Amino acid sequence: MVNRGEFGSRLGFILAAAGSAVGLGNIWGFPTQAASNGGAAFLLVYLVLAFALAYPILMAELILGRHAHGNSVVALTRIAERPVTKAIGALTGLAGILVASSILSFYSIVSGWMLGFTASYPLAAMGFDAHAAWLTDFSLSRNVILMTLFSAMTIGIVMGGVQGGIERWSRRLMPTLIVTLIVLAAYVLSLEGASEGLRVYLVPDFSKILSADLILRALGSAFFSLSLGVGTMLIYGSYISDEEHLPSIGVQVALIDVGIAVLAGFLILPAMYVALARGVEIFDATGALLSEDTLIFTVLPELFATLGTAGLVLATAFFFLMSVAALTSSISMLEVPVAFLTERFQWTRSRAAIIAGVFIGFLSTAIAMNFDSLFGFVIAASTRYGQPMLGLMLCIYTGWIWRRDSVLAELRKNDPDVASGVFWKIWPWYLRVVCPVVIGFILWRSLL
Ligand code: TRP
């Protein structure tokens, strides 16, 4: 048995898990989707789904992980009693590792762009225009080189271990992220045009709320944002000590995640309308908002360009923020295969991190070389279908396969009265009935 890591403190765990949850999904995905899907209507659906569906599954992962003190394959086999359910559990765990790796493979390409944009502003200011242009223009060499750089940072942190790598860096990076985000939002809100963005964000367009597409997107967004399904939270849960009170820790993680997404909305939507007030086009010919990547990589840079020196500082801070958010997320994705490899094959952490990281780097390279056909496909397959399906399996395993008394025993470890509390009255039923039915229905709709 390899010596397993453990988080050093509750705050360390919360920052690491929130670091995993808070990523490009919050700062880029959520606000841009809200902008094109009815503003506050999307926000509302997202909030409901995050707490009613995503939080119970987050709890399932944390409890499962801590119970097994092992990776997802171990956890899902251990709670099953019959050979068939054990085998399906193991397959589900393995599928999670595969999906986590696929997510990381496109995530590190996009994160590489963030690094490139961060460096391009100071470089351009110093007169290195050609270098700055290379960093921001779409090219195979840029995509692969920056992705490699980002992967190397991810691998380096994961090699440091749970406390020395993941926890230490989350403690440094998460406060940096929150402060940067608040300062940026405050500044953008003071500019002309920002109030129109606020209006779009906060006044719901209810005509959009019932569309199946919106709900599917909001669900995907909530799942992605809380890093669910693939075993990331399960692994992090396995590094929590038995003394910690899981339900309240889970609430804090979910609150930080949702809070940062909502806060990012106060930056991105106003910024779009500030850009509009300054003559930057934010709608396409049909009157719809420009697509998500255009908003971040074209509209915002055009806005920054109209702001002179302030724009230079803002732009650098903004893309730095994105890079930091991406890094605390990517380490949690790489941890999924790494935990499995160290525990199953007794590899050292460094070896596992390097081999898994390089392998995923090859996947990223394959995507970069076939960008048009693979990029969107991998994103949709892993996040729109893979994650909800795995989430469904987790509900079934925690709700139906795992014996109730054993689940209760796990929760009693740090809360002897848990059985009479609100959590235990509601959560098991949610996992058994509500979550599977809703996820199943949404998946079924999306496959039609
Ligand atoms: N939640 C992160 C974000 O919002 C991304 C992320 C990290 C993730 N780990 C994950 C997504 C595992 C899915 C699965 O950007």
Boltz pocket constraint, residues with backbone or C-beta under 6 A from the ligand:
constraints:
  - pocket:
      binder: B
      contacts: [[A, 19], [A, 20], [A, 21], [A, 22], [A, 23], [A, 24], [A, 25], [A, 26], [A, 100], [A, 103], [A, 223], [A, 224], [A, 225], [A, 226], [A, 227], [A, 228], [A, 230], [A, 232], [A, 325], [A, 329], [A, 330], [A, 332], [A, 333]]
      max_distance: 6.0
